[in-house]
Amino acid sequence: MAAAVLFDLQRIGVAEIRALAALNDSKQHDEATREALYPIVMRMAMRTCIVSRCAPGIDSRGLHKTNLKALSDALSRVARPGCVCLVDGFAVPDMGFEQRAIVGGDSTSAAIAAASILAKVSRDRFMRRADALHPGWEFGAHVGYSTPEHRAAIMRQGVSPLHRMSFQSTAYQQLAL
């Protein structure tokens, strides 16, 4: 998942600024806080975009290229003439808008932090829905992170259609794929 958020600073008031101050890197918030921040971001944002990419596409193009393209697509859908696209960590390929790569941006930029929240909550929600479609891998519990439970499920059941075959996990190395 990749996400982009455009805030209109002209219409954000004091109450909204206080709400934005609670934003931080999505990994720094617990699940309940991320879920609480999600509708606040959606309400305050002028434009948002969340982009998802499938495992076979990631496997064929590579994770880094796929991430850059997904982020570029999300930014292109929210950007407007005159805006500056802030990107967490590194620049994306030229997309026709000015951009700035900000290392650690999800902990210093409200727009990047907001996008991080949208992407993480959307991904976790997707993984919980996937849990019902792909029972036994416990996607709802580990939401795709390489936990001991996730690795045990892979050892027990093999990989699901959601698993990236190009991912170099120790759990994958023990399987005949």
Residue, then its C-alpha position, 0 to 999 in steps of 0.5 A: m500500500a502507498a498513500a498520499v494526502l493533500f492538505d489545504l492549509q488555507r482551510i485548516g483551523v486551530a482545532e485541525i492543527r491540534a489534531l494534526a499534531a497527534l500525527n506521527d509515523s504510523k509505526q509509532h502509534d498503536e492500532a487503536t490510535r491509527e484507527a482513530l486518526y484515519p477518519i480525522v485525516m480523511r475529514m481534514a484532507m482536501r484529497t487522498c489516494i491509497v494505492s495497492r499492488c498485488a504480490p505477483g506484480i511485486d514479484s515481477r517488477g521488484l519491491h523497490k520499483t513497485n513501491l516507487k511507482a505506487l507512490s508516484d501514482a498516489l502523489s500524481r492523483v492528489a497533486r495540484p499545480g503549485c503544490v510541492c509533493l513531500v516524499d518519505g525518504f527518497a524521491v520518486p521518478d519525475m511525475g510533473f510536480e515539484q517534490r522533496a524527499i524528506v528522510g524521516g518524513d513520517s515523523t516530521s511532516a503532517a502530510i507524510a504522517a497522514a499518508s502513513i496512517l492511511a496506508k497502514v490502516s488500509r493494509d491492516r484492514f485488507m489483511r483482516r479481510a484476507d484472513a477470512l478468504h485464506p484461513g489458516w495463515e492468521f493474517g488478521a493476527h499478524v497482518g503480514y509481518s514476519t512473526p513466529e506465528h506467521r512463519a509457523a503458518i507458512m511451514r504448516q500450509g505453505v504460501s498463499p496467493l498473497h505471499r510474495m515469492s520474491f521475499q527472502s524470508t527464512a520461513y520461505q527458505q525452508l520450503a520447496l517453492 
